[in-house]
Each structure stands twice: as structure tokens, then as C-alpha cells.
Amino acid sequence: MTQQPLNRKARRGRIFPELIMSPEEIAKEEADKKAFSDRCRPIFERLRPQLIEDYYNWFLVIEPDSEDYFIDRDSMAAVQKALAKHPQRIFFTYRINETGVCGRL
């Protein structure tokens, strides 16, 4: 007995089509992220010269409203310290080096 091949149609499309964002929503989110980053960067630039000697390549987590910062060798440990003090806030993470970049490009 031979089996006939099944003619299945490939279904194409989004898994959750109801979660599609409009271009305006995407642009607004990007603008919000940029504005938040622009608030954190001056704090990092002010702290970097003081910290780069003793904490090179450690992680620096900044909460821009209070200007509190948290330092640790591990990024998640630094975030946990920040969340312990400010549980409902959003943070920005930098690496204490010449550029502040955390990962590879």
C-alpha cells in the first residue's frame, strides 16, 4: 500500500495578529526610549571619571529621577540592587568603560 503525499498549505502570517503595532506606536516607543537614554547619559558621563579607575568593566545601573546608581560585576546583581531600592522604576545599564557599551556589536 502506498501513501499519497499530503498537500498541506503553508500558513503564513503572524502568530498573534492582534499584537501588531502601528508605525506611529513604534515611533513613539523609540522616541520614549531615546528620551530616557538622553536623561541617563549625562549622569553616566559625570560618574565615569570617578569610577573607571576602581570599577573598570563593572556594570552601572542608573535611575535618572533620583540619580541613584548601583554598581556590580554582574549586570543582574546590579539590577537586583536597583530594584530593591526602587521597585517600580525603570533603569538604564551602562558598562564602566570608555564607551559605556555593555555588549558586542
C-alpha positions as a Python dict, from the first residue, in 0.01 Angstrom:
ca = {
    (1, 'M'): (0, 0, 0),
    (2, 'T'): (141, 336, -95),
    (3, 'Q'): (68, 653, 87),
    (4, 'Q'): (-25, 958, -103),
    (5, 'P'): (162, 1273, -2),
    (6, 'L'): (-38, 1520, 199),
    (7, 'N'): (-87, 1851, 23),
    (8, 'R'): (-64, 2090, 312),
    (9, 'K'): (-75, 2459, 253),
    (10, 'A'): (184, 2665, 429),
    (11, 'R'): (11, 2908, 658),
    (12, 'R'): (182, 3241, 655),
    (13, 'G'): (117, 3526, 888),
    (14, 'R'): (171, 3646, 1238),
    (15, 'I'): (118, 3419, 1533),
    (16, 'F'): (-61, 3694, 1726),
    (17, 'P'): (-202, 3934, 1467),
    (18, 'E'): (-381, 4133, 1736),
    (19, 'L'): (-44, 4243, 1877),
    (20, 'I'): (70, 4427, 1564),
    (21, 'M'): (182, 4781, 1641),
    (22, 'S'): (117, 5069, 1408),
    (23, 'P'): (414, 5268, 1274),
    (24, 'E'): (307, 5561, 1492),
    (25, 'E'): (318, 5343, 1806),
    (26, 'I'): (661, 5210, 1710),
    (27, 'A'): (791, 5563, 1650),
    (28, 'K'): (651, 5679, 1986),
    (29, 'E'): (820, 5392, 2172),
    (30, 'E'): (1151, 5464, 2002),
    (31, 'A'): (1122, 5834, 2092),
    (32, 'D'): (1044, 5744, 2455),
    (33, 'K'): (1348, 5514, 2472),
    (34, 'K'): (1570, 5785, 2322),
    (35, 'A'): (1440, 6046, 2568),
    (36, 'F'): (1505, 5811, 2861),
    (37, 'S'): (1855, 5738, 2735),
    (38, 'D'): (1920, 6111, 2695),
    (39, 'R'): (1828, 6163, 3061),
    (40, 'C'): (2065, 5887, 3181),
    (41, 'R'): (2370, 5963, 2967),
    (42, 'P'): (2477, 6289, 3144),
    (43, 'I'): (2468, 6109, 3480),
    (44, 'F'): (2690, 5835, 3338),
    (45, 'E'): (2930, 6088, 3188),
    (46, 'R'): (2956, 6265, 3524),
    (47, 'L'): (3023, 5940, 3718),
    (48, 'R'): (3254, 5765, 3470),
    (49, 'P'): (3579, 5952, 3551),
    (50, 'Q'): (3536, 5880, 3923),
    (51, 'L'): (3453, 5510, 3880),
    (52, 'I'): (3662, 5395, 3584),
    (53, 'E'): (3982, 5352, 3790),
    (54, 'D'): (3838, 5116, 4052),
    (55, 'Y'): (3545, 4956, 3868),
    (56, 'Y'): (3660, 4910, 3508),
    (57, 'N'): (3416, 4687, 3311),
    (58, 'W'): (3171, 4663, 3600),
    (59, 'F'): (2803, 4741, 3539),
    (60, 'L'): (2643, 5068, 3638),
    (61, 'V'): (2263, 5084, 3670),
    (62, 'I'): (2116, 5434, 3681),
    (63, 'E'): (1775, 5553, 3796),
    (64, 'P'): (1753, 5902, 3640),
    (65, 'D'): (1480, 6061, 3855),
    (66, 'S'): (1667, 6024, 4184),
    (67, 'E'): (2010, 5995, 4016),
    (68, 'D'): (2078, 5685, 4227),
    (69, 'Y'): (2323, 5439, 4080),
    (70, 'F'): (2420, 5083, 4160),
    (71, 'I'): (2746, 4908, 4071),
    (72, 'D'): (2829, 4537, 4049),
    (73, 'R'): (3043, 4298, 3845),
    (74, 'D'): (2729, 4114, 3735),
    (75, 'S'): (2461, 4306, 3546),
    (76, 'M'): (2172, 4116, 3703),
    (77, 'A'): (2309, 4171, 4054),
    (78, 'A'): (2326, 4545, 3987),
    (79, 'V'): (1967, 4542, 3860),
    (80, 'Q'): (1856, 4348, 4169),
    (81, 'K'): (2017, 4611, 4391),
    (82, 'A'): (1835, 4884, 4199),
    (83, 'L'): (1502, 4700, 4219),
    (84, 'A'): (1542, 4654, 4594),
    (85, 'K'): (1554, 5031, 4641),
    (86, 'H'): (1324, 5141, 4355),
    (87, 'P'): (1088, 4851, 4275),
    (88, 'Q'): (856, 5044, 4041),
    (89, 'R'): (1117, 5236, 3839),
    (90, 'I'): (1287, 5188, 3504),
    (91, 'F'): (1667, 5173, 3488),
    (92, 'F'): (1939, 5213, 3229),
    (93, 'T'): (2250, 4995, 3236),
    (94, 'Y'): (2597, 5103, 3130),
    (95, 'R'): (2932, 4933, 3147),
    (96, 'I'): (3201, 5139, 3319),
    (97, 'N'): (3449, 5176, 3034),
    (98, 'E'): (3540, 5434, 2771),
    (99, 'T'): (3215, 5398, 2575),
    (100, 'G'): (2960, 5269, 2826),
    (101, 'V'): (2855, 4987, 2592),
    (102, 'C'): (2755, 4662, 2762),
    (103, 'G'): (2778, 4412, 2475),
    (104, 'R'): (2947, 4341, 2148),
    (105, 'L'): (2843, 4483, 1816),
}
